[in-house]
Every structure is written in C-alpha cells, then in structure tokens.
Amino acid sequence: MGINPNQVSLSTMRTSLAVTSPINGTVSNVLAKIGSYVDVSTPVIEIVDNSLLHLDLQVFEKDLPLIKVGQVINFQLTNNPDKTYAAKVFTIGSSFENDSKTIAIHSTVIGSKVGLIDGMNITGMIGINNVTTPAAPNEAIVEADGKYYIFIETDKKPEEHEDEHDDHGHAHDEGEAKHAHKNEIEAGAHGEEQTKNLHFEKIEIQKGVSAMGYTAITPVKEIPAGTKIVVKGAFFINAKMSNTGGHEH
C-alpha cells in the first residue's frame, strides 16, 4: 500500500492512497467504481504497454502446414495502409478459435511500433519462402488496351512531326516551333536556373503477384540496370502521351 506503519499517527493520517503500476504504459480500461470495495484479487484498471505489443493472426486450417515459427509477417493497419510493419512468429496455437475454424498465430512485432495501438485490425502477409523478383509500386503501373505498362526515364528525344495546312498552302515544322518557344522561355529566365527536360518511354510489362502496395513485374523487353522508373503519376504521363501522339518530355 506504500505506507510505513512506523510513521502512522493521528497527525499523519491520509484519506487517499497512491496505487503504483507494476509496468509503464497507458490506462486502457477502468474497472473500479467510486465507492466500490476492492481486495487483492479485484482488477482495478487495465494498463497497456504498447512497446510490448504482439500480433495475433487467424489462419485457416488449410494454410496451417505452411506456417513455421520464425517466419516474418509484413502487415499494415486496415484503416491506414500507407505504412508497413514487421513481426516474427513465435508460437502457433494448438486449438481452434471458437467456431471459426481458424488457429491463432502469435508473433512479436519487430522494428518500429509507432502508430500501433492494442486492438487495431491489421492485414498481414506471411512469407513462405524467399523469392526475389522485380517489383514496382502499384501506382507505377498503368493499363491501356488490355496491356500493362510502366514508364522509364530515357535519353531518347520525342519525334518531331510536320503539321501541314493545305488550306493555307504552307507548312511549318512543329519541332522548330517548339525550339523557338523553348528559346523564348530561356531568354526570359533572366539568369535563373533552366529546367531540365525529362523524356519518358512506355515499357510493356507482365504483372505478377500484388502485395503490400507492390506488384511483381516482368518487362516484355529487357530494361538496363540502373534505369529510373516513374513511381508516381504514371496515369497522368500516360494520358499526356496519348494526347501528344505517344511522346512526353
């Protein structure tokens, strides 16, 4: 109780006691009510230490043979899939959970635990074996005419097209017009740093398995090592290319 019996006297009587928690954490539930009697076996409050959270997954019977202690689980919060966490299986349940025909898989959260709170719903993926494959963020892949594409940065310049006007009896080179426009922009920069033009090329791919925001990809033609891939905004680049005859810079 935190009271030294040798110091108890009429002049040191107290009307309240400080209850010290055996662990550091956050109060998640208050069980005691004002005026109620409690003893040593009565729960008063529940305290959660989020730094010691572990992860529980419900696995169906057919998938149980694929689960082993030590396997790594990548998981995301169901309501916030932007961040990925990791856990490692430390024990596998030996009985079914209620009538769900699922077995509980218990795992320890490894790495960052920021944003995790006891009771959150998660979506997890358990790694069965180690297979390395090229992958890209889902936002980097676009679909057009029943095929899938990604965009890479390239040194190839867009082709120039002549725009003929038969009704006026003359023609002008669109490339020259673009070049002249570029010179006007640079001349008006007043010494400011010039913006670098980026050229993109559409590459057809075959999609594979998607998980945790990424999709396995197999390019139809070989992509040189170190090639930069557009990971965001691929949809807008595809739309722009479609409007300009298949080229963008």
CYANA upper distance limits for C-alpha pairs under 8 A (distance plus 0.5 A):
  1 MET  CA     17 LEU  CA      7.80
  1 MET  CA     18 ALA  CA      8.31
  1 MET  CA     19 VAL  CA      7.68
  2 GLY  CA     17 LEU  CA      8.35
  2 GLY  CA     18 ALA  CA      8.08
  3 ILE  CA      7 GLN  CA      8.47
  3 ILE  CA      8 VAL  CA      8.45
  4 ASN  CA      8 VAL  CA      7.42
  7 GLN  CA     12 THR  CA      8.06
  8 VAL  CA     12 THR  CA      6.56
  8 VAL  CA     13 MET  CA      7.25
  9 SER  CA     13 MET  CA      6.83
 23 ILE  CA     47 ILE  CA      8.41
 23 ILE  CA     49 ASP  CA      7.98
 24 ASN  CA     49 ASP  CA      6.78
 25 GLY  CA     47 ILE  CA      6.41
 25 GLY  CA     48 VAL  CA      5.76
 25 GLY  CA     49 ASP  CA      4.72
 25 GLY  CA     50 ASN  CA      7.44
 26 THR  CA     47 ILE  CA      5.84
 26 THR  CA     48 VAL  CA      5.78
 26 THR  CA     49 ASP  CA      6.90
 27 VAL  CA     45 ILE  CA      7.47
 27 VAL  CA     46 GLU  CA      6.35
 27 VAL  CA     47 ILE  CA      4.92
 27 VAL  CA     48 VAL  CA      6.87
 28 SER  CA     45 ILE  CA      8.17
 28 SER  CA     46 GLU  CA      6.06
 28 SER  CA     47 ILE  CA      6.02
 28 SER  CA     48 VAL  CA      6.74
 29 ASN  CA     45 ILE  CA      6.14
 29 ASN  CA     46 GLU  CA      5.49
 29 ASN  CA     47 ILE  CA      7.69
 30 VAL  CA     44 VAL  CA      6.87
 30 VAL  CA     45 ILE  CA      4.90
 30 VAL  CA     46 GLU  CA      6.91
 31 LEU  CA     43 PRO  CA      7.06
 31 LEU  CA     44 VAL  CA      5.53
 31 LEU  CA     45 ILE  CA      5.76
 31 LEU  CA     46 GLU  CA      8.11
 32 ALA  CA     36 SER  CA      7.31
 32 ALA  CA     38 VAL  CA      8.35
 32 ALA  CA     43 PRO  CA      7.88
 32 ALA  CA     44 VAL  CA      5.38
 32 ALA  CA     45 ILE  CA      7.38
 38 VAL  CA     42 THR  CA      6.09
 38 VAL  CA     44 VAL  CA      8.24
 48 VAL  CA    118 ASP  CA      7.82
 49 ASP  CA     53 LEU  CA      7.53
 50 ASN  CA    113 LYS  CA      8.25
 50 ASN  CA    116 LEU  CA      7.66
 50 ASN  CA    117 ILE  CA      6.82
 50 ASN  CA    118 ASP  CA      7.34
 51 SER  CA    113 LYS  CA      7.31
 53 LEU  CA    108 THR  CA      7.75
 53 LEU  CA    109 VAL  CA      7.14
 53 LEU  CA    118 ASP  CA      7.55
 54 HIS  CA    106 HIS  CA      7.57
 54 HIS  CA    107 SER  CA      6.20
 54 HIS  CA    108 THR  CA      5.13
 54 HIS  CA    109 VAL  CA      5.95
 55 LEU  CA     87 ALA  CA      7.68
 55 LEU  CA    106 HIS  CA      6.33
 55 LEU  CA    107 SER  CA      5.54
 55 LEU  CA    108 THR  CA      6.58
 55 LEU  CA    109 VAL  CA      6.93
 56 ASP  CA    104 ALA  CA      6.82
 56 ASP  CA    105 ILE  CA      6.08
 56 ASP  CA    106 HIS  CA      5.29
 56 ASP  CA    107 SER  CA      6.93
 57 LEU  CA    104 ALA  CA      6.14
 57 LEU  CA    105 ILE  CA      5.53
 57 LEU  CA    106 HIS  CA      7.14
 57 LEU  CA    124 GLY  CA      8.16
 58 GLN  CA    102 THR  CA      6.04
 58 GLN  CA    103 ILE  CA      6.01
 58 GLN  CA    104 ALA  CA      5.31
 58 GLN  CA    105 ILE  CA      6.76
 59 VAL  CA     63 ASP  CA      7.04
 59 VAL  CA     64 LEU  CA      7.13
 59 VAL  CA    102 THR  CA      5.65
 59 VAL  CA    103 ILE  CA      5.75
 59 VAL  CA    104 ALA  CA      6.90
 59 VAL  CA    105 ILE  CA      7.43
 60 PHE  CA     64 LEU  CA      7.05
 60 PHE  CA    101 LYS  CA      6.87
 60 PHE  CA    102 THR  CA      4.99
 60 PHE  CA    103 ILE  CA      6.87
 61 GLU  CA    101 LYS  CA      7.11
 61 GLU  CA    102 THR  CA      6.49
 61 GLU  CA    103 ILE  CA      7.40
 63 ASP  CA     67 ILE  CA      7.63
 64 LEU  CA    103 ILE  CA      8.27
 66 LEU  CA    128 ILE  CA      7.13
 67 ILE  CA     71 GLN  CA      7.80
 67 ILE  CA    126 ILE  CA      8.47
 67 ILE  CA    128 ILE  CA      7.79
 68 LYS  CA     89 VAL  CA      7.83
 68 LYS  CA     92 ILE  CA      8.46
 69 VAL  CA     88 LYS  CA      8.33
 69 VAL  CA     89 VAL  CA      5.60
 69 VAL  CA     90 PHE  CA      5.82
 69 VAL  CA     91 THR  CA      6.59
 69 VAL  CA     92 ILE  CA      7.78
 70 GLY  CA     88 LYS  CA      6.15
 70 GLY  CA     89 VAL  CA      5.52
 70 GLY  CA     90 PHE  CA      6.61
 71 GLN  CA     88 LYS  CA      6.14
 71 GLN  CA     89 VAL  CA      6.00
 71 GLN  CA    126 ILE  CA      7.47
 71 GLN  CA    127 GLY  CA      6.99
 71 GLN  CA    128 ILE  CA      7.84
 72 VAL  CA     86 ALA  CA      7.37
 72 VAL  CA     87 ALA  CA      6.25
 72 VAL  CA     88 LYS  CA      5.05
 72 VAL  CA     89 VAL  CA      7.03
 72 VAL  CA    126 ILE  CA      6.63
 72 VAL  CA    127 GLY  CA      6.45
 73 ILE  CA     86 ALA  CA      6.07
 73 ILE  CA     87 ALA  CA      5.51
 73 ILE  CA     88 LYS  CA      6.39
 73 ILE  CA     89 VAL  CA      7.87
 73 ILE  CA    124 GLY  CA      6.81
 73 ILE  CA    125 MET  CA      6.08
 73 ILE  CA    126 ILE  CA      4.99
 73 ILE  CA    127 GLY  CA      6.87
 74 ASN  CA     84 THR  CA      7.14
 74 ASN  CA     85 TYR  CA      6.26
 74 ASN  CA     86 ALA  CA      5.12
 74 ASN  CA     87 ALA  CA      7.06
 74 ASN  CA    124 GLY  CA      6.15
 74 ASN  CA    125 MET  CA      5.79
 74 ASN  CA    126 ILE  CA      6.99
 74 ASN  CA    127 GLY  CA      8.39
 74 ASN  CA    212 MET  CA      8.35
 75 PHE  CA     84 THR  CA      6.26
 75 PHE  CA     85 TYR  CA      5.81
 75 PHE  CA     86 ALA  CA      6.63
 75 PHE  CA     87 ALA  CA      8.32
 75 PHE  CA    122 ILE  CA      6.98
 75 PHE  CA    123 THR  CA      5.95
 75 PHE  CA    124 GLY  CA      4.49
 75 PHE  CA    125 MET  CA      6.58
 75 PHE  CA    212 MET  CA      8.20
 76 GLN  CA     80 ASN  CA      7.57
 76 GLN  CA     81 PRO  CA      5.75
 76 GLN  CA     82 ASP  CA      8.06
 76 GLN  CA     83 LYS  CA      6.74
 76 GLN  CA     84 THR  CA      5.49
 76 GLN  CA     85 TYR  CA      6.66
 76 GLN  CA    122 ILE  CA      6.08
 76 GLN  CA    123 THR  CA      5.94
 76 GLN  CA    124 GLY  CA      6.98
 76 GLN  CA    212 MET  CA      8.11
 77 LEU  CA     81 PRO  CA      5.99
 77 LEU  CA     83 LYS  CA      8.17
 77 LEU  CA     84 THR  CA      8.43
 77 LEU  CA    120 MET  CA      7.71
 77 LEU  CA    121 ASN  CA      6.69
 77 LEU  CA    122 ILE  CA      4.91
 77 LEU  CA    123 THR  CA      6.82
 78 THR  CA    121 ASN  CA      6.28
 78 THR  CA    122 ILE  CA      5.39
 78 THR  CA    123 THR  CA      6.36
 79 ASN  CA    121 ASN  CA      8.36
 84 THR  CA    212 MET  CA      7.97
 85 TYR  CA    109 VAL  CA      8.26
 85 TYR  CA    110 ILE  CA      8.30
 85 TYR  CA    111 GLY  CA      7.90
 85 TYR  CA    112 SER  CA      7.52
 85 TYR  CA    113 LYS  CA      8.12
 86 ALA  CA    109 VAL  CA      6.50
 86 ALA  CA    110 ILE  CA      6.12
 86 ALA  CA    111 GLY  CA      7.20
 87 ALA  CA    107 SER  CA      6.42
 87 ALA  CA    108 THR  CA      5.72
 87 ALA  CA    109 VAL  CA      4.56
 87 ALA  CA    110 ILE  CA      5.56
 88 LYS  CA    107 SER  CA      5.55
 88 LYS  CA    108 THR  CA      5.79
 88 LYS  CA    109 VAL  CA      7.03
 88 LYS  CA    110 ILE  CA      7.49
 89 VAL  CA    105 ILE  CA      7.45
 89 VAL  CA    106 HIS  CA      6.39
 89 VAL  CA    107 SER  CA      4.48
 89 VAL  CA    108 THR  CA      6.96
 90 PHE  CA    106 HIS  CA      6.58
 90 PHE  CA    107 SER  CA      5.60
 90 PHE  CA    108 THR  CA      7.22
 91 THR  CA    105 ILE  CA      6.87
 91 THR  CA    106 HIS  CA      5.84
 91 THR  CA    107 SER  CA      7.29
 92 ILE  CA    103 ILE  CA      8.10
 92 ILE  CA    104 ALA  CA      6.92
 92 ILE  CA    105 ILE  CA      5.28
 92 ILE  CA    106 HIS  CA      6.67
 93 GLY  CA    103 ILE  CA      6.23
 93 GLY  CA    104 ALA  CA      5.57
 93 GLY  CA    105 ILE  CA      6.47
 93 GLY  CA    106 HIS  CA      8.08
 94 SER  CA    103 ILE  CA      7.73
 95 SER  CA    103 ILE  CA      6.84
 96 PHE  CA    100 SER  CA      7.77
 96 PHE  CA    101 LYS  CA      6.11
 96 PHE  CA    102 THR  CA      5.97
 96 PHE  CA    103 ILE  CA      5.52
 96 PHE  CA    104 ALA  CA      8.08
 97 GLU  CA    101 LYS  CA      7.04
 97 GLU  CA    102 THR  CA      6.26
 97 GLU  CA    103 ILE  CA      6.45
 97 GLU  CA    104 ALA  CA      7.48
109 VAL  CA    113 LYS  CA      7.78
116 LEU  CA    120 MET  CA      7.77
125 MET  CA    211 ALA  CA      8.28
125 MET  CA    212 MET  CA      8.46
133 THR  CA    216 ALA  CA      6.93
133 THR  CA    217 ILE  CA      8.24
134 PRO  CA    216 ALA  CA      6.26
134 PRO  CA    217 ILE  CA      6.30
134 PRO  CA    218 THR  CA      7.60
135 ALA  CA    214 TYR  CA      6.77
135 ALA  CA    215 THR  CA      5.81
135 ALA  CA    216 ALA  CA      4.63
135 ALA  CA    217 ILE  CA      5.78
136 ALA  CA    140 ALA  CA      6.87
136 ALA  CA    141 ILE  CA      8.12
136 ALA  CA    214 TYR  CA      6.01
136 ALA  CA    215 THR  CA      6.10
136 ALA  CA    216 ALA  CA      7.07
136 ALA  CA    217 ILE  CA      7.39
136 ALA  CA    231 VAL  CA      7.77
137 PRO  CA    141 ILE  CA      7.90
137 PRO  CA    213 GLY  CA      6.45
137 PRO  CA    214 TYR  CA      4.89
137 PRO  CA    215 THR  CA      6.77
137 PRO  CA    231 VAL  CA      6.72
138 ASN  CA    213 GLY  CA      6.34
138 ASN  CA    214 TYR  CA      5.79
138 ASN  CA    215 THR  CA      6.45
139 GLU  CA    231 VAL  CA      6.77
139 GLU  CA    232 LYS  CA      6.23
139 GLU  CA    233 GLY  CA      7.68
139 GLU  CA    234 ALA  CA      7.31
139 GLU  CA    235 PHE  CA      8.40
140 ALA  CA    150 ILE  CA      6.49
140 ALA  CA    151 PHE  CA      8.05
140 ALA  CA    229 ILE  CA      8.35
140 ALA  CA    230 VAL  CA      6.52
140 ALA  CA    231 VAL  CA      4.92
140 ALA  CA    232 LYS  CA      6.20
140 ALA  CA    233 GLY  CA      7.74
140 ALA  CA    234 ALA  CA      5.95
140 ALA  CA    235 PHE  CA      8.46
141 ILE  CA    148 TYR  CA      7.07
141 ILE  CA    149 TYR  CA      6.16
141 ILE  CA    150 ILE  CA      5.61
141 ILE  CA    234 ALA  CA      7.27
141 ILE  CA    235 PHE  CA      8.41
142 VAL  CA    148 TYR  CA      6.16
142 VAL  CA    149 TYR  CA      5.86
142 VAL  CA    150 ILE  CA      7.01
142 VAL  CA    234 ALA  CA      7.11
142 VAL  CA    235 PHE  CA      6.53
142 VAL  CA    238 ASN  CA      8.05
143 GLU  CA    147 LYS  CA      6.06
143 GLU  CA    148 TYR  CA      5.02
143 GLU  CA    149 TYR  CA      6.83
144 ALA  CA    148 TYR  CA      6.87
144 ALA  CA    149 TYR  CA      8.16
147 LYS  CA    204 GLU  CA      7.66
147 LYS  CA    205 ILE  CA      8.26
148 TYR  CA    204 GLU  CA      6.32
148 TYR  CA    205 ILE  CA      6.11
148 TYR  CA    206 GLN  CA      7.11
148 TYR  CA    207 LYS  CA      7.73
149 TYR  CA    202 LYS  CA      6.80
149 TYR  CA    203 ILE  CA      5.83
149 TYR  CA    204 GLU  CA      4.87
149 TYR  CA    205 ILE  CA      5.95
150 ILE  CA    202 LYS  CA      6.40
150 ILE  CA    203 ILE  CA      5.85
150 ILE  CA    204 GLU  CA      7.09
150 ILE  CA    205 ILE  CA      7.59
150 ILE  CA    229 ILE  CA      7.84
150 ILE  CA    230 VAL  CA      7.74
150 ILE  CA    234 ALA  CA      7.73
151 PHE  CA    200 PHE  CA      6.57
151 PHE  CA    201 GLU  CA      5.96
151 PHE  CA    202 LYS  CA      5.17
151 PHE  CA    203 ILE  CA      6.45
151 PHE  CA    229 ILE  CA      6.42
151 PHE  CA    230 VAL  CA      6.03
151 PHE  CA    234 ALA  CA      7.32
152 ILE  CA    200 PHE  CA      5.94
152 ILE  CA    201 GLU  CA      5.89
152 ILE  CA    202 LYS  CA      7.20
152 ILE  CA    203 ILE  CA      7.77
152 ILE  CA    227 THR  CA      7.30
152 ILE  CA    228 LYS  CA      6.20
152 ILE  CA    229 ILE  CA      4.95
152 ILE  CA    230 VAL  CA      6.44
153 GLU  CA    198 LEU  CA      7.46
153 GLU  CA    199 HIS  CA      6.29
153 GLU  CA    200 PHE  CA      5.12
153 GLU  CA    201 GLU  CA      6.94
153 GLU  CA    227 THR  CA      7.50
153 GLU  CA    228 LYS  CA      6.10
153 GLU  CA    229 ILE  CA      6.92
153 GLU  CA    230 VAL  CA      7.94
154 THR  CA    198 LEU  CA      8.24
154 THR  CA    199 HIS  CA      5.99
154 THR  CA    200 PHE  CA      5.99
154 THR  CA    201 GLU  CA      6.77
155 ASP  CA    199 HIS  CA      6.92
156 LYS  CA    199 HIS  CA      7.19
157 LYS  CA    199 HIS  CA      6.97
157 LYS  CA    249 HIS  CA      8.39
158 PRO  CA    199 HIS  CA      8.02
158 PRO  CA    247 HIS  CA      6.01
158 PRO  CA    248 GLU  CA      7.34
158 PRO  CA    249 HIS  CA      7.83
159 GLU  CA    247 HIS  CA      8.03
160 GLU  CA    173 ASP  CA      8.40
160 GLU  CA    174 GLU  CA      7.06
160 GLU  CA    175 GLY  CA      5.68
161 HIS  CA    173 ASP  CA      7.48
161 HIS  CA    174 GLU  CA      6.49
161 HIS  CA    175 GLY  CA      7.36
162 GLU  CA    171 ALA  CA      7.85
162 GLU  CA    172 HIS  CA      6.96
162 GLU  CA    173 ASP  CA      5.43
162 GLU  CA    174 GLU  CA      6.09
162 GLU  CA    175 GLY  CA      8.24
163 ASP  CA    171 ALA  CA      6.83
163 ASP  CA    172 HIS  CA      6.77
163 ASP  CA    173 ASP  CA      7.09
163 ASP  CA    174 GLU  CA      6.90
164 GLU  CA    170 HIS  CA      7.42
164 GLU  CA    171 ALA  CA      5.20
164 GLU  CA    172 HIS  CA      7.41
165 HIS  CA    169 GLY  CA      6.82
165 HIS  CA    170 HIS  CA      6.41
165 HIS  CA    171 ALA  CA      6.23
166 ASP  CA    170 HIS  CA      7.12
166 ASP  CA    171 ALA  CA      8.35
172 HIS  CA    176 GLU  CA      8.45
172 HIS  CA    177 ALA  CA      8.41
173 ASP  CA    177 ALA  CA      7.01
174 GLU  CA    178 LYS  CA      6.71
175 GLY  CA    179 HIS  CA      6.59
176 GLU  CA    180 ALA  CA      6.54
177 ALA  CA    181 HIS  CA      6.62
178 LYS  CA    182 LYS  CA      6.62
179 HIS  CA    183 ASN  CA      6.78
180 ALA  CA    184 GLU  CA      6.81
181 HIS  CA    185 ILE  CA      6.87
182 LYS  CA    186 GLU  CA      6.74
183 ASN  CA    187 ALA  CA      6.44
184 GLU  CA    188 GLY  CA      6.72
185 ILE  CA    189 ALA  CA      6.92
186 GLU  CA    190 HIS  CA      8.48
186 GLU  CA    194 GLN  CA      7.40
189 ALA  CA    193 GLU  CA      8.21
189 ALA  CA    194 GLN  CA      8.06
197 ASN  CA    249 HIS  CA      6.44
198 LEU  CA    249 HIS  CA      5.50
199 HIS  CA    248 GLU  CA      6.59
199 HIS  CA    249 HIS  CA      4.78
200 PHE  CA    247 HIS  CA      8.01
200 PHE  CA    248 GLU  CA      6.63
200 PHE  CA    249 HIS  CA      6.93
201 GLU  CA    247 HIS  CA      8.14
203 ILE  CA    219 PRO  CA      7.57
203 ILE  CA    220 VAL  CA      8.08
203 ILE  CA    221 LYS  CA      8.22
204 GLU  CA    219 PRO  CA      6.60
204 GLU  CA    220 VAL  CA      6.22
204 GLU  CA    221 LYS  CA      8.17
205 ILE  CA    217 ILE  CA      6.70
205 ILE  CA    218 THR  CA      5.86
205 ILE  CA    219 PRO  CA      4.65
205 ILE  CA    220 VAL  CA      5.76
206 GLN  CA    217 ILE  CA      6.17
206 GLN  CA    218 THR  CA      5.50
206 GLN  CA    219 PRO  CA      6.76
206 GLN  CA    220 VAL  CA      7.47
207 LYS  CA    215 THR  CA      7.34
207 LYS  CA    216 ALA  CA      6.52
207 LYS  CA    217 ILE  CA      5.39
207 LYS  CA    218 THR  CA      7.09
208 GLY  CA    215 THR  CA      6.68
208 GLY  CA    216 ALA  CA      5.06
208 GLY  CA    217 ILE  CA      6.17
208 GLY  CA    218 THR  CA      8.09
209 VAL  CA    215 THR  CA      6.20
209 VAL  CA    216 ALA  CA      6.00
210 SER  CA    214 TYR  CA      6.12
210 SER  CA    215 THR  CA      4.65
210 SER  CA    216 ALA  CA      6.92
211 ALA  CA    215 THR  CA      6.92
219 PRO  CA    223 ILE  CA      7.68
223 ILE  CA    227 THR  CA      7.45
230 VAL  CA    234 ALA  CA      6.87
233 GLY  CA    237 ILE  CA      6.99
234 ALA  CA    238 ASN  CA      6.63
235 PHE  CA    239 ALA  CA      6.79
236 PHE  CA    240 LYS  CA      6.62
237 ILE  CA    241 MET  CA      6.58
237 ILE  CA    248 GLU  CA      7.81
238 ASN  CA    242 SER  CA      6.69
239 ALA  CA    243 ASN  CA      6.95
240 LYS  CA    244 THR  CA      6.83
240 LYS  CA    248 GLU  CA      7.39
241 MET  CA    245 GLY  CA      6.57
241 MET  CA    246 GLY  CA      4.91
241 MET  CA    247 HIS  CA      5.53
241 MET  CA    248 GLU  CA      5.99
242 SER  CA    246 GLY  CA      5.88
242 SER  CA    247 HIS  CA      8.37
244 THR  CA    248 GLU  CA      7.78
